[in-house]
C-alpha cells in the first residue's frame, strides 16, 4: 500500500493525498489552500507544514482503522502490510516504500530504504521514474531531516538512468516527531516520501 501527498500547484491550489494498492486508487483526500495566497515565504512554509500534516493524518487514519479501505480479497494475504512512507530508522521492512502518483506523474523510490543510515552518515540512493517505468533524467531531488538541528535541505539531480545520490551527516534530532522527507520535482510535477524516525535508546553503562 502506498500513500502519496502532493501540492497540485498552479491554479488548483489543492493538496491531494491518494492511497494506492497495487496501482488501484483506494482513497483520495483533497483540501484547498486559497487562504495561503499569495505564497509569500511564510505562507510557503505554512503550506509545507500543511502538506506534511495531511499526509500524516491519512497514514494515522489507516493505521488506527478509522479509514476503512476496500482492499481486493484476491490479495488479502498482503492486506495487513503497513502503508508506505512510514519507516523506523534501523528497522527492517519487506519492501522499500515507494511514492506512486497519478498516471503521467512521478514515481519516487528510496532504493536503499533498509540501509540508508550508517552511524551518523546518511546516504540516499534515489530513483525517479514515470509511471510507465521510463527513467527521468534531470529531476531535482532534495532531502531534509524535519525535527533536526536546522540543516538546510540537501539536493541533487538525477542522471540519465533516473538515479541520484544524496549524502549528508545526520543532525541531532531535536523535534518530537523527527522525519526524513525526500522530494522530487520534474516537468512541473512532484512526489514526496516521508519516513518517521525514532532515536535508538541508549544502552545504560554497567
Buried (B, 14 or more C-beta within 10 A) or exposed (E): BBBBBBBBEEEEBBBBBBBBBEEEEBBEBEEEBEEBEEBEEEBEEBBBEBBBEBBBBBBEBBEEEEBEBEBEEEEEEEEEBBBBBBBEBEEEBEEBBBBBBBEEBBBBBBBEBBEBBEEEEBEBBBBBBBBEEEBBBEBBBBBBBBBBEEBEBBEBEBEEEBBBBBEBEBBEBEEEEBBBBBBBBBEEBBBBBBBBBEEEEEEEEE
